[in-house]
């Protein structure tokens, strides 16, 4: 019989730890993602200042925001 613990042990054995690692608030990878988000956000706001809405920049900004998601 395969229990949850055994499934988890098998799953973690086949995937290395870095696969599960997520950037933490303030570490180097998170800061790189934050700077990318700020650049895309500024580009989006510049278009808004001209009185226009650019859907592609909105979606790019949303994607950059999702990259910042941490636990």
C-alpha positions in Angstrom: 0.0 0.0 0.0 1.3 3.4 -1.0 0.8 6.0 1.7 1.1 9.8 1.3 4.4 9.8 3.0 5.8 7.3 0.7 4.5 9.2 -2.3 6.1 12.4 -1.1 9.4 10.6 -0.5 9.4 9.2 -4.0 8.4 12.6 -5.5 11.2 14.4 -3.7 13.7 11.7 -4.5 13.1 12.2 -8.3 13.2 16.0 -8.2 16.2 18.0 -6.8 15.6 20.6 -4.1 16.3 23.6 -6.4 13.2 22.7 -8.3 11.1 23.4 -5.2 13.2 26.5 -4.1 11.4 29.8 -4.5 13.0 33.2 -4.3 12.5 34.7 -0.9 11.8 38.4 -0.3 15.0 40.3 -0.5 17.3 37.7 -2.0 19.2 38.3 -5.2 16.8 36.5 -7.5 13.8 38.2 -6.0 15.5 41.6 -6.3 16.2 40.9 -10.0 12.5 40.1 -10.6 11.4 43.2 -8.6 13.6 45.4 -10.8 12.1 43.8 -13.9 8.6 44.4 -12.5 9.4 48.1 -11.8 10.6 48.6 -15.4 7.5 47.0 -16.9 5.3 48.9 -14.5 6.9 52.2 -15.4 6.5 51.5 -19.1 2.8 50.7 -18.5 2.3 53.9 -16.5 4.0 56.1 -19.2 1.4 54.9 -21.7 -1.4 55.7 -19.3 0.0 59.2 -18.8 -0.6 59.7 -22.6 -4.2 58.8 -22.0 -4.0 55.4 -23.7 -4.3 51.8 -22.4 -1.9 49.2 -23.9 -3.2 45.7 -23.3 0.1 44.1 -24.1 2.0 46.2 -21.5 -0.8 45.4 -19.0 -0.3 41.7 -19.6 3.5 42.0 -19.4 3.2 43.8 -16.1 0.8 41.2 -14.7 3.3 38.4 -15.7 6.1 40.3 -13.9 3.9 40.7 -10.8 3.2 37.0 -10.7 7.0 36.4 -10.8 7.2 38.3 -7.5 4.8 36.0 -5.7 6.5 34.5 -2.7 5.2 32.4 0.2 
